[in-house]
Structure formats: C-alpha cells, structure tokens
Amino acid sequence: MRFAGYAAVFDRPDRGGDVVRRGAFVRAPAAHAVPFLWQHDRTRPIGRIDYLREDARGLRVIGRVVDAQAVALLKARAVSGLSFGYRVREAKGTEPRELTALELIEVSLVTFPMQPLARVHAIEN
C-alpha cells in the first residue's frame, strides 16, 4: 500500500517542546537509504521510503507499506502517525529548542507521534 504524509511539520512545537525549522533536513540521505519502521523499532521494518524532501510545510514522505499488520491498521485508520528518529547536529534556545540541523536516522509509522500534525494524509492500494 502506498502512503503520503509528513514525518515532521515545521515551526510547530511538538509534545516535548522542540520546534523543527525549515532547512533542518537539507543533509538528509536519499529516500531509499532511510529505513521505514514500525513504532521506531529497528527490528521491524515495514516498507520503504520512495520520496523524502522538505517542502514549505515540513518533511514530506511518500512510500510503501508491505507489512500486513501495518497495512490493516493504516487502512482502518487505527494508526496514522508519522515520526522520525534523529540526532541533533545544530539547535538553539531551550524553550522551545529550535532544531535547525538534524541527522535523519529513520522514519516510522507510529500510534502517538511526537508532533501531533505529523500524519499519513493519503493512502492508495
């Protein structure tokens, strides 16, 4: 099943008080090099990322889910959150902490995204 959504939304505080700024992902690896995981579990890849790029809103992701359980939950809209694993390269401030350069490690389909607006917004069989 193909999906599209945002793994990060710019300029909006997440549940931890961090704000991702435009340009934070400019050094992100190619889409095919970023693992797509279930709930940040590196032992549970569930598909692949085909497109990964910053746009005006955030980090846009398009990919394919191949794990049967994840497909069923996504179709039922029981799970629709997206999230990403990262290391901070550059940040400023403390409250909120502004994330200006990140090393992207993975993207995950999650139940509870740290950024409530980071969601799958389209699916296609």
Beta strands, then each sheet from edge to edge (+ up, - down):
strand 1: 2-9
strand 2: 18-20
strand 3: 35-38
strand 4: 41-54
strand 5: 58-65
strand 6: 81-92
strand 7: 97-110
strand 8: 120-124
sheet 1: 2+ 7+ 3+ 4- 5+ 1- 8+
sheet 2: 2+ 7+ 6-
end
